[in-house]
Amino acid sequence: MTVRVVIADDQALIRGGFRVLVDGADDLEVVGEASDGEQAVALARSERADVVLMDIRMPGLDGLEATRRISADEDLAGVKVLILTTFELDEYVYLALRAGASGFLGKSVDPDELLAAIRLVAAGEALLSPAATRSLIMSFLAQPSRVAAAGSTVQLHQLTEREREIVSLVAAGLTNDEIAARLFISPMTVKTHVNRSMTKLDLRDRAQLVVAAYQSGLVQVGPLPPGGVPPPV
């Protein structure tokens, strides 16, 4: 099945480069280009897009608000947003993840990494493995003023003790296989707990689960230890 992709960026040269790359893959197809957020939302709907490659800083409606609108629209529930940014630690990326994006990449990403990311996000996963994503969230949350501006925290009291344990490990950047090995359970069991946690918290995907873990205090904010993985509480 071909993954339908919309590219949203205010720079035509960047859009063109991404189009050539994406259209060169047998299983991916660019179905539209947008120069601002309004166009991105409209194309996501009219072209039945699976993934939107979304720049954050665009004129008019920016990528952050466009992501929020896509995530809030029940008719676009199947559309995944992959944030593209020039800045590795763009403060708006955190807000985009919170708004419903499934992950982010720097625009300097290797071609193969970009294609793999599109496939991963289209399959319903979240692009949260790189240490840069963990650093981004921790950097943002380490500043109380930004946390306050981001909105209210998420309550995790409805999760079981095991679910809380697994969510904390997800937030630390571990994969299902890594969590399974640490807890001596199967990867399928981990996936089941992750999915149940997202359902209980009414979260869109794994990316929002990570954000919720940090906002709730389940994972403490502090300096990154060697290896870049923050410690779960």
Residue pairs with C-beta under 8 A, 6 or more apart in sequence:
1 27
2 27
2 28
2 29
3 27
3 28
3 29
3 50
3 51
3 118
3 119
3 122
4 29
4 31
4 47
4 48
4 49
4 50
4 51
5 22
5 28
5 29
5 30
5 31
5 49
5 50
5 51
5 52
5 53
5 118
6 30
6 31
6 32
6 33
6 34
6 40
6 43
6 44
6 47
6 49
6 51
6 52
6 53
7 15
7 18
7 19
7 22
7 30
7 32
7 33
7 34
7 52
7 53
8 33
8 34
8 35
8 36
8 37
8 39
8 40
8 43
8 52
8 53
8 54
8 55
8 58
8 63
8 66
9 15
9 18
9 34
9 35
9 53
9 55
9 58
9 84
10 35
10 36
10 55
10 57
10 58
10 59
11 55
12 35
14 55
14 107
15 33
15 35
18 30
18 53
18 114
19 30
19 33
21 111
21 114
21 115
22 28
22 29
22 30
22 114
22 115
22 118
23 29
23 30
25 115
27 119
28 115
28 118
28 119
31 43
31 47
31 48
31 49
32 43
32 46
32 47
32 49
33 43
34 40
34 42
34 43
35 58
35 59
36 58
36 59
36 60
36 61
37 58
37 60
37 61
37 62
37 63
37 65
37 66
37 69
38 60
38 61
38 66
40 52
40 54
40 63
40 66
40 70
41 61
41 66
41 69
41 70
41 73
43 49
43 52
44 52
44 70
44 76
44 79
45 73
45 75
45 76
49 79
50 78
50 79
50 80
50 122
51 79
51 80
51 81
51 82
51 118
51 121
51 122
52 66
52 70
52 79
52 80
52 81
52 82
53 82
53 84
53 118
54 63
54 66
54 67
54 81
54 82
54 83
54 84
54 96
54 101
55 63
55 83
55 84
55 85
56 62
56 63
56 64
56 83
56 84
56 85
56 90
56 92
56 93
56 96
57 63
57 92
58 66
62 92
63 83
63 92
63 96
64 92
64 95
64 96
64 99
67 81
67 83
67 96
67 99
67 100
67 101
68 99
68 100
70 76
70 79
70 81
70 100
71 81
71 99
71 100
71 101
71 204
72 100
80 102
80 121
80 122
80 124
80 205
81 96
81 100
81 101
81 102
82 101
82 102
82 103
82 104
82 105
82 117
82 118
82 121
82 127
83 93
83 96
83 97
83 101
83 103
83 104
83 105
84 104
84 105
84 106
84 107
85 92
85 93
85 104
85 105
85 106
85 107
86 106
86 107
87 106
88 106
88 132
88 136
89 132
89 135
89 136
89 139
90 136
91 140
91 146
93 101
93 104
93 136
94 136
94 137
94 140
94 141
94 146
94 150
94 211
95 150
96 104
97 103
97 104
97 137
97 207
97 208
97 210
97 211
98 150
98 151
98 208
98 211
100 204
100 205
100 208
101 207
102 121
102 125
102 126
102 127
102 204
102 205
102 206
102 207
103 117
103 120
103 121
103 126
103 127
103 128
103 133
103 207
104 127
104 133
104 136
105 113
105 114
105 117
105 127
106 132
109 117
117 127
120 127
121 127
124 205
125 205
125 206
126 205
126 206
126 207
126 209
126 210
127 133
127 207
128 134
128 170
128 173
128 206
128 207
128 210
129 173
129 175
131 173
131 224
131 228
131 229
133 173
134 172
134 173
134 224
134 228
134 229
134 230
135 224
135 228
137 210
137 211
137 214
138 214
138 221
138 222
138 224
138 230
140 146
140 147
140 150
141 147
141 214
141 215
141 221
142 221
142 222
147 215
150 215
153 215
153 216
153 217
154 201
154 211
154 212
154 215
154 216
155 216
156 164
156 167
156 201
156 212
156 213
156 216
156 218
158 200
158 201
159 167
159 197
159 200
159 201
162 193
163 193
163 196
163 197
163 200
164 218
165 183
165 232
166 179
166 183
166 190
166 193
166 194
166 197
167 194
167 197
167 209
167 212
167 213
167 218
168 213
168 218
168 219
168 232
168 233
169 178
169 179
169 182
169 183
169 232
170 179
170 194
170 206
170 209
170 210
170 213
171 209
171 210
171 213
171 214
171 218
171 219
171 230
171 232
172 219
172 229
172 230
172 231
172 232
173 228
173 229
173 230
174 182
174 229
176 187
176 190
176 191
176 194
177 187
179 187
179 190
180 186
180 187
180 189
180 190
183 190
194 206
194 209
197 203
197 209
198 204
198 205
198 206
198 208
198 209
201 209
201 212
203 209
203 212
212 218
213 219
214 221
217 233
218 232
218 233
219 230
219 231
219 232
219 233
220 230
220 231
220 233
221 230
222 230
222 231
224 230
225 231
